[in-house]
Amino acid sequence: MPTLEELYHLRYNSGDELHRRVAAAVAVAASGILGESAETPGHALRLVWAKATLAGDIRQTANQFIWSVVANPVIAADIDAASDGDIQWVVNQVVNTFAGVS
């Protein structure tokens, strides 16, 4: 696991590519919520979040997720080799937090 200093460096010095990938993952997560079952736990809050996210500035919303992404041990071990699937997994794991579900 990287040190806190290394995580800070990953967050602020990884460049635009990481930010674009996280923004795309956020958009994919929000789009998926639009089509999920109303029976999904927390759906009402998730739907409000998804609509606001897709109608707003995805890049700004992505900023909320970047710390979670770089703090993931698999991604932090080699951020340049992080797969889209790894980034998407992390984003999907924290959506409920930002949607106010948990």
FENSUL-V93587 format. One record per residue. N is the residue number from 0. RES is the residue in one letter. SS is DSSP state (~ for helix, > for strand, _ for the rest). Layout:
N:RES:SS
N:RES:SS
//
This chain:
0:M:_
1:P:_
2:T:_
3:L:~
4:E:~
5:E:~
6:L:~
7:Y:~
8:H:~
9:L:~
10:R:~
11:Y:~
12:N:~
13:S:_
14:G:_
15:D:~
16:E:~
17:L:~
18:H:~
19:R:~
20:R:~
21:V:~
22:A:~
23:A:~
24:A:~
25:V:~
26:A:~
27:V:~
28:A:~
29:A:~
30:S:~
31:G:~
32:I:~
33:L:~
34:G:_
35:E:_
36:S:_
37:A:_
38:E:_
39:T:_
40:P:_
41:G:_
42:H:~
43:A:~
44:L:~
45:R:~
46:L:~
47:V:~
48:W:~
49:A:~
50:K:~
51:A:~
52:T:~
53:L:~
54:A:~
55:G:_
56:D:_
57:I:~
58:R:~
59:Q:~
60:T:~
61:A:~
62:N:~
63:Q:~
64:F:~
65:I:~
66:W:~
67:S:~
68:V:~
69:V:~
70:A:~
71:N:_
72:P:~
73:V:~
74:I:~
75:A:~
76:A:~
77:D:_
78:I:~
79:D:~
80:A:~
81:A:_
82:S:_
83:D:~
84:G:~
85:D:~
86:I:~
87:Q:~
88:W:~
89:V:~
90:V:~
91:N:~
92:Q:~
93:V:~
94:V:~
95:N:~
96:T:~
97:F:~
98:A:~
99:G:_
100:V:_
101:S:_
//
